[in-house]
Amino acid sequence: MLAETTAAIPVSWWVAFNGFVIFMLALDLGVFNRKAHVVKLKEALGWTAVWIALAMVFNLWVGWKLGADDAKEFLAGYILEKSLSVDNVFVFAVIFSFFKVPREYQHKVLFWGIFGALALRAVMIAGGAALITNFAWIIYIFAALLVFTGFKMFFHDENSVDPGKSIAIRLLKKVMPITPGYEGSKFLVKKDGRWFATPLFAVLLCVEVTDVIFAVDSIPAIFAITTDTFIVYTSNVFAILGLRSLYFAIAGILPYFHFLKYGLGVILIFVGVKMSLAHSQWKIDTNISLGVIAGVLAISVIASIIHRKRHPLPENTLESGNE
């Protein structure tokens, strides 16, 4: 059960892991990205590879310290969270386009947005773990939520998202005024003794709210893979840490992956079913989960490539996706 698995994890492991995360974030912002700049494709791909490599090294460490089953659960959870995070990228692209965020400031917004997301997800994971531990029936509600969200993905249109109508933005306007234009890379500025939020702060707020909304789906999804909060938390963190570079690597080519959202919908439905069967004789093995998640992703990507070869997009689609 959950209480047994989490109790086996020494506090020093939690401290060491979070220390590593803080170190990597400080290295990212303080050394490699001290100055605002446009993140090129080569740089984005490089950092994406780094984060994936670090996750795989950690996966090997989990296998060494905790065993092969835990390593498989981490890998399945990581792939699941990584694939679901692609949907975040869709919405980030819409937000940046709506607010016309200069490309050199997008990295800063995502950095602080993801920094906040780490803290929020830690709280949500702890809350989800407590609910499952004390109210076992809650897993069926989580399962129903995942299945519902999975079916909704088939009809979801990312282009219909309107950040300007966000509740967060309307509340921000009531709390403090917003400057008419960007003030460099600043989130807040003081003018005539009065504090103003900049449009960049409004963008950051939208990014944070977006992550909370997606976390409502993704966190129950990973609890379908494992109830070990250490595995849930670390796989979530690695997926989120790589989200920033993933955005700059694939944002411009997302329109080419026509069937990806359908693949994500199938994955959510599958993990919802898996969660509902967790305490039955038909419990789905982690190896099967790993194969289904990876297989569905591969099929949706291959199908998208074939589809785009037969139905090419306009030549300016790639450029507009990077604006």
Secondary structure as GFF3:
##gff-version 3
##sequence-region A 1 323
A	DSSP	alpha_helix	2	7	.	.	.	ID=ss1
A	DSSP	alpha_helix	11	27	.	.	.	ID=ss2
A	DSSP	pi_helix	28	32	.	.	.	ID=ss3
A	DSSP	alpha_helix	41	66	.	.	.	ID=ss4
A	DSSP	alpha_helix	68	98	.	.	.	ID=ss5
A	DSSP	alpha_helix	103	134	.	.	.	ID=ss6
A	DSSP	alpha_helix	138	153	.	.	.	ID=ss7
A	DSSP	three_ten_helix	158	160	.	.	.	ID=ss8
A	DSSP	three_ten_helix	163	165	.	.	.	ID=ss9
A	DSSP	alpha_helix	167	175	.	.	.	ID=ss10
A	DSSP	beta_strand	188	191	.	.	.	ID=ss11
A	DSSP	beta_strand	194	197	.	.	.	ID=ss12
A	DSSP	alpha_helix	199	223	.	.	.	ID=ss13
A	DSSP	alpha_helix	229	241	.	.	.	ID=ss14
A	DSSP	alpha_helix	243	250	.	.	.	ID=ss15
A	DSSP	three_ten_helix	251	256	.	.	.	ID=ss16
A	DSSP	alpha_helix	260	276	.	.	.	ID=ss17
A	DSSP	alpha_helix	286	310	.	.	.	ID=ss18
A	DSSP	alpha_helix	317	321	.	.	.	ID=ss19
###
